[in-house]
Amino acid sequence: MLQKLFTKFATKSHTGTGLGLFISKSIIEAHGGRIWADNNKDGKGASFYFSLPLIKNPEQQSLERNHNSKSQ
């Protein structure tokens, strides 16, 4: 099941739709990140992780661009 977790309608639940992790993956990847899961060592369930790139706020990026273009 771990390999299919982030696909549409992947669920063992009788009440869920299997879309939550698919939607989460889509949003995280749209922001340049990644999401993954590992089985828990006790064999019960899984742990989920995600990472997103750290970007500077737009105002700071603009100031740095202006500074760098003046330096050249």
C-alpha positions in Angstrom: 0.0 0.0 0.0 2.9 2.4 0.7 3.7 2.6 -3.0 0.2 3.6 -3.9 -0.5 6.0 -1.0 -0.2 9.2 -3.0 -2.3 8.1 -6.0 -6.0 9.0 -6.5 -8.5 6.8 -4.5 -5.8 4.8 -2.7 -7.5 3.7 0.5 -8.2 0.8 2.7 -10.8 2.8 4.5 -14.5 2.2 4.1 -15.3 5.8 4.9 -12.5 7.8 3.2 -12.3 8.7 -0.5 -8.5 8.2 -0.8 -8.0 11.7 -2.1 -6.4 13.4 0.9 -2.8 12.4 0.3 -3.1 12.8 -3.5 -4.3 16.4 -3.0 -1.6 17.0 -0.3 1.1 15.7 -2.7 -0.2 17.9 -5.5 -0.1 21.1 -3.4 3.3 20.3 -1.9 4.9 19.6 -5.3 3.3 22.7 -6.8 5.3 24.6 -4.3 8.6 22.8 -5.1 8.4 20.4 -2.2 8.2 16.7 -1.7 6.2 14.3 0.5 6.9 10.8 1.6 6.0 8.1 4.1 7.7 5.4 6.0 6.2 2.4 7.8 6.4 2.6 11.6 8.9 0.3 13.1 6.2 -1.4 15.3 4.3 -2.4 12.1 1.3 -0.2 13.0 0.6 2.6 10.6 3.0 5.0 8.9 4.8 8.3 9.5 4.4 11.1 6.9 6.9 13.8 6.1 7.1 16.7 3.8 9.6 19.4 2.9 9.2 22.7 1.2 12.0 25.0 -0.1 12.8 28.0 2.0 12.4 31.2 0.0 12.9 34.8 1.0 10.0 37.2 1.1 9.4 39.0 -2.2 10.4 42.4 -0.7 13.8 41.1 0.3 14.3 39.4 -3.0 13.6 42.6 -4.8 16.1 44.5 -2.7 18.8 41.9 -3.3 18.1 42.0 -7.1 18.4 45.8 -7.1 21.6 45.7 -5.1 23.2 42.9 -7.3 22.3 44.8 -10.5 24.0 48.0 -9.2 27.1 46.0 -8.3 27.6 44.7 -11.8 
